[in-house]
Amino acid sequence: MTRGLHLNLDDAWLEESLELPLLDAREWGPQLRFSAPERLMEEFYCKYESRLMPFLLYGSGDFII
C-alpha cells in the first residue's frame, strides 16, 4: 500500500526530499491557483482521481484541490 503521493504542481518541493512516488501535474499548476474555476478543478480531479490519496496535504497554500 502506498503511504503517500507527491502531487507536483509547481516544483515547490524537491522530489528526493519527500521519498514518495511522484505524480507530475505541472501542466495543471498555473491553472489551479487559488482562484481556479470549479469547472477546471473538476476536470483535474476526474483526470487524476484514481491516483489521489483519500487525504491530500499540499504545501504552498495557493492551490485549491
BELNOR-V824897 format. One line per field, one symbol per residue. psi: psi as a letter, one per 20 degrees, with the letter a starting at -180 (. if undefined). A space follows every 50 residues. Layout:
psi=???
This chain:
psi=ppirpooohjkhppghihlqqpookhhhghhkahkpqhghhgggghhihi iqqhppprfhijqo.
